[in-house]
Amino acid sequence: WNRYHEVDDFGGKPWLLRFFDQIRFYPVSAEELITIRRDFPLGRYPLRIEHTTLKLAEYQQFLADEAQGIEAFRAHQQGAFNAERERWIANGQAHFDSSDVLAEEGEDAPLQPGQAGIDSPISGNLWQVNVEPGQPVREGDVLVVLESMKMEIPLLASQDGVVSQVRVQPGSSVRAGQCVVVLEKTA
C-alpha cells in the first residue's frame, strides 16, 4: 500500500499485489534495506516485476516437494511470532484501551498560548520524523509515523502552522497520549 505517492508499478492503484502474484524473497545488506525503506514509500525504489504464467500443477508439485521445509519454516515463524507477541505484552503494546492513563502531568512541557500539540493515540515506536522545527505545515500533512504491532500509523497536522518542537526521535518509544510534535498556530 502507498496512500501518499502514486507509484507507476502499482498500475494507478494504491496497492501493488494482485491475486496469484508470486513473491520472492532475497537477502540484502543492512545499507540496502535502509535505502529501500527510505525510497519505497516515496515511489523511488525500482521494483523487480517479472510477468509469468502460474501453472497450477507445477505449483502443487512444488508444494509437495517442499512440504518438509515449509512445515519447518511455519514452526519457526510461529515461534518467532509467539516471542514477538510476548515482547508486545511486556512493552504494553498488546492491548489498547482508550481509558489508558495519559502521560503524567508535568512529564511533558506545557503548551504555550498559540501552540497545538500532536499527541500519539497509541503506544509504539517512532519510525519516521518528516518535519523539523521551523518548518511550515498544512493541515493533513504527515508529521511523524509511528510503528506499533507491525502497523504504520501516520500522525497528521491538525491545522496549518509552523513546527515549534519535535519532542521525539526516530526509534524512541512513545506512550499513548504523549505529545510528539508542537505546532505554532498561524494567523
Secondary structure, 3 states (H helix, E strand, C coil): CCCCCCCHHHCCCCCCCCCCCCCCCCCCCHHHHHHHHHHHHHCCCCCCCCCCCCCHHHHHHHHHHCHHHHHHHHHHHHHHHHHHHHHHHHHCCCCCCCCCCCCCCCCCCCCCCCEEEEECCCCEEEEEECCCCCCEECCCCEEEEEEECCEEEEEECCCCEEEEEECCCCCCEECCCCEEEEEEECC
